[in-house]
């Protein structure tokens, strides 16, 4: 004898049955870490961050991460250009400036990777002092 009987699915609506099989988070759940990770990707994340701030849509966390991403990218780009120009025009310090330029670039990529890891872990993705600076600068010039 077979003791296994098919489930009586007439008592459970089909939508609840499907959501029990496949976890579908509610709309209220905070599952928006994918856009945050995209914003924090070095160099590439600058563009979706800028678009998010331009549209002024998204959660407060998305806007803060967008501001941080834009400020990090522009700070790195400015330092990269200035150090590269100094290395080209200077004779004595050119190797030192190029080395400093590589440290700046490595630091930018490491900070971005660190922020991505913290975002995946669900921790705060703020940098002490720099996040406040990013909020002030982008509110002043992008608003």
Secondary structure, DSSP 8 states (H G I E B T S, - for coil): --------TTSS-HHHHHHHHS----TTS--THHHHHHHHSTTTHHHHHHHHHHHT-S-HHHHHHHHHHHHHHHHHHHHHHHHHHHHHH-SSSHHHHHHHHHHHHHHHHHHHHHHHHHHHHT-----TTHHHHHHHHHHHHH-
